[in-house]
Amino acid sequence: MHKFRRDADHKLRVLQPADKIGDVGRACRYFGVGRASFYRWRTAYRRHGLCGYC
């Protein structure tokens, strides 16, 4: 698997549960991701879809 695909899969695994449970802080703690990174990833995903991770 290409590095881009692994990175994108990881980011989606963080974004999806956070949206589902509605608790960003909890999802970030669980996955060991900072909130700033989470919000940057979410903004890119919402604006550009999966291509936002390029």
N, C-alpha and C positions, 0 to 999 in steps of 0.2 A: 504494500500500500504506500502511496506517495505521502510525503510529509504534509503537504497541504491538506490532503484528505483526512489524515489523522488529527491535525489541528482543528479542522472544521468539525469533525465528529466530536471531539472533546468539547468544543465551545457549545455545540448544540446540546450535548448531554448536560451542560450546566444551565443553559437558557430554558430548556423545556420544563424541567421540574420547578424552576423558580416561577415561571409563568403559571404553572399548574397549581402550585400551593400558595402562590401569592406572597411569598416571603423571601425576598432577595437575600437578606442577611443570612437566613438559615441555609439556603442553597449554597451561598458563597462559602460559608463555614464548612459545610459538608464536603464540598469539592476542593477546598483549600485555594479559593480564588478571591482576589481582592475585589471590593465593590467597584472601584474605578475601572478595572478590567472588564467586569461584568457589564457595566453600563456602556462602555466603549463597544464591546461586542454586540450588545443588544441594539444599539443605535445603528451600527453598520449592517446588522442583519435586517433590521426593519426598513432601512433605506434601500439596500441593494440585494437582499436575499443572501443566498450562499456565496455569491460573488463578492459580497462585502468583506469576506475573509481573505481575499486575494492580496 
